[in-house]
Amino acid sequence: MNNQNIRRMTVAGQFYDADKYPLQKLIESFCSQSKKIIPESSGVRSIIAPHAGYLYSGKTACEAYFQAKNNSYDKIVLISPSHYVGFSGISLPDYSLAETPFGNIEIDLESAGKLDSEFFIKNSRPHVREHSLEVHLPLIKFFFPQVKLLPLVCGQIDGSMTESIASSLLKLWDDKTLWIISSDFTHYGKSFGYLPFASDIKNNLAKLDRGAIERILAFDEKGFSSYIEKSGATICGSCPIRIILSVLTNRKKVGDEIKSKLISYTTSGELTGDFSHCVSYASIVFYS
């Protein structure tokens, strides 16, 4: 990636503050507004959290991280959608460090080497500019400063690819690993090419997103995929969500008692007052 083998920040100063002190203050303010919603004794196994600018979705993301902050992890698996590079499968990292305003994060290249599905590609080009990956890095370093990270960028995948990828990823599943799925929810408006309704946008958006969220909470990967296909819902992390639902379903089949909870839901329209151009954000937690 570069001669220092570091993934450099590319959206600092745009999606989040490049200066660690105001950034820390902002994240701490989000934490002060967050409440522990799942039982204190629960072990958080995975979260779904948004990746927009912190002023839009930072609080929603922090509310998911807040549920996991007292857990002890050795590594984090982060699965982000690709916005800039078109490809099929999952892009693996080839860098050993990821830069954040709080310091570098060590990349778990050893775990990356264990992923043997044909759908994992050794080309890190999709990682270079990917904001859906980078927006989570300062949060990871803030909440879990010593944890190693395996960042994965997800391209287009179909049903059979999802099963193969999830099967390979299952070898990384253990009590000391947190799985973070990066996704915003519906992107509504002319600029997104998605206008399924023209009136009562706020309530119709909530209803549309609720249909997807209900299937996620039910661990229904096939139902979620069908809902996306039928509704056309512009959930940018739908492929990473399908992967974690497949992983979780497999774990439940072997006896893991995993529960799900919607922690927070909001929209950019509630902040800006403009629902004609609006993105939805949800934080969801899976715990045992």
N, C-alpha and C positions, 0 to 999 in steps of 0.2 A: 504493500500500500504506500509506504514511503520508507526512506532509509532508516528511520528510527522504529519502524514497525508499530506505529501508534495510529489508531484511528483518531484523527483530529476533530475538534468541534467545528461544525459547519453552520449551525443555526443559533449559536449563542449570540445574545444581543438581539435576536429576532423572536424566537419562541420562548426564551428564558434569559434572565440577566447573566451576562458573562462575568460579572463581578461576584465573587462568592459571598460577600457580606450582605448586600441587599437580597441576594438569592436565598441565603440562609434565613434571613428575617422573614421573607415571604413564605417559605415552606413552613417555618415555625408558626406563622400566623394561621396557615391552613390547618396545621395540627391542632392548634388551640381551639379551632372550630369543629374538630372531628370528635366523634364519640365511638367508644367500643361497642359495636352492635352484636357481634357474635360472642358466645360464651368465652370467658377469660381462659378457660382450660383447653380450648380448642386449638388444634394445630392447623394453621392456614396452609393449604397445599398449592393453591393457584389463585391468581386474581386476573380479572379483565379490567383494564384501565385505559383512559383516553390519552391522546398524544397531541392535542392542539397546544397553542400558546398557553403558558401558565395562567395568564390573566383570564382566559376563557375556561380552561378545563383543569387547571392545577389543583383546585380544591377538590374536585370530584376524584381525581387520581389519588391525591393524598389520603382521602377517606378510605380508599382500598388498601393502600400501603399501611395506614394506621392500624388496620385490623391485624396485620402480620408483624408489626414492629417488635413485639416482645418474643417472637419465635427465634430460635437459633438455627441458622442455615450455614451450610458450607458452600453452596453454590446456588446460582439463579440461572434458569433457562428463560431467555426472553425471545419471544416469537413476534416479529413485526411484519406488517404487509409492505410490499414494494410499491412505491408511488412513482418512481422515476425510471426504473429499468424493467422492461418486459421480459419475462422468462418463465419457465415451468420448473416447479420443484422448490427446494430450499437451498439458499445460498449460505455456505459456511464461512466463518471468519478466517483470515490468514494473518491477522495482526495479534500481537500479544498484549497490548494495552489499549484502553479506551480513555480518552481525555475528558475530564469534567472540570468545572470551576472548583470543585472540592478535592481535586487530585485524580490520579489515574486509577482505573479499575483493571485488575488483572484478568485476562481472558483465559478461559478454561479450554485450551486447545487439546488437552488430553481427552476430555469428554467428546469434543468434536470428532476426534479420531475414531471413536467407537461407533459412529453412526454410519452404517454400511448399506442402507437402502440406495438403490440406483438413483433415487430422486434427490439425493443430497449432492450439490455441485460445489466443487472447489474453485469458486470464482467469487471473490469478495467485492466485485464492482458494485453490486446493489447496496452494499453497506455504506459507501463513501458519503453520499448526500442524504441518506434516508433519515428524515426527521422523526418518523414513527418509532425508530430505534433510539435516536439520540435524545429525544425529549425525556425518555425514561432514565437515562444514565445519571443525571444529577440526583434524581430521587433515589435510585439504587445506592449511590455512594453516600447519600445523606442518611438513609434509614439503615443500611447494612454495609458499613464502611470497609469491612474486612473480607467480604464475600467475593468469591470468584464468579465470573459471568460467562455464560455461553450465549452470545447473541446470534440469532438466526433470522434471516430475512426470507419471507415467504412470497413466492411468485404465484402463478396460477396453478391450481391443483384440482383434479376431479376426485370422484369418490374412491376409486381404487388406489390412487396416489395417496389420498388421505389415510387410508388404512395401512398402507405400507410405511408411510412416514411415522404414523403413530406407533406402529409395531416396533420400529427401530428406536424411537425415542423412549419407549417404555423401559429400556435397559438403564436409563438415567433416573428412573423414578425411585426416590427414597425419602425418608422423613426429614432429611437435612437439605432438601432441594425445594426452592420456591419457583413455581412456573408463572411467568408474567406474560399475559397476552395483551398486545398493544392494539387497541381499536377504538376509533370513534364510531358513533352510530349514524343515523340517517343524515345525509347531506341534502338539504332541500333548497331548491331555487333554480332560477334560469341558468346561472353560471355553472351549476352542477349538472344541468340537463335533466333534472328530476323534479317534475311538477305534477304529482299524482292527484292533487287537490288544490283548490284555489281559495277556499274559505275556511274559517275556523282552523287556521293552520296549527296553532299551538296544540289544540286538543287532538286534531287528526294526526299530528306528529307523534304525540304521546301514545295514541292508540296503535299506530304503525310500529313504533319501537317496542311497545308492550308485547305485540305478537311475537317478535324475535326474542325478547328477553324471556318470555314464558317458556319457549322451547329450550333456551340455554339453561334455565333453572331446572328443567326436567331432564337434562343430559340427553336431549333428543337431537343428535347430530343430523340424522336423515330428515327429521321434521324441520330443523333449522334451515338446512340446505334447500328443501322444497319451498319453504316460506320465502327465502331470498329470491329464488327463481320466479315464483309466482307474483310476488309483490314488486320485484325490482328494487327492493330497499337498498339504498346506497351505503351499506355498512362496509367501510373500507377494510376492516380486519376480519371479514367473514371467513376467509380461508384459515388464518391462525385460530379462529374460534372453533372451526370444524375440527382442527387437529386436536385441540385440548379436550373437546367433547368426546372424541374418539379415545384419547388416552384415558380420560376419567371413566368412561364406560367400561373399558377393559379392566381398570382397577376395581371397579365395583363388581364385575363378574367374578373376580378372584377373592371377594370378601371384604374389600375395603369399604368401610362405612363413611361415605363422603356426602356431605350436605352442601346446599347452595343457598346463597342469599344475595339479593339486590341491596346494595349499600346506599347508592345514591344515583339519581337521574336528574339531568338538567339539560338546558339548551343554551346556545349562544344568544338566541333571541331574547331570553329572559334578562341577559346582561345589556344587550344593545337596544332592545325594543324593536328590532327589525327581524320579523319572522319571514320576510320575503326572501332572505338569504340567511339560512340558519343551519347549524350543525348540532346534533344531539350527542350527549355524553352520558355514559353509564359506568358505574363501578360495581363489579360483581365479585363475590368471594366464594371459593370452594374450600371447605374445611372438614376436618375429621375430629 
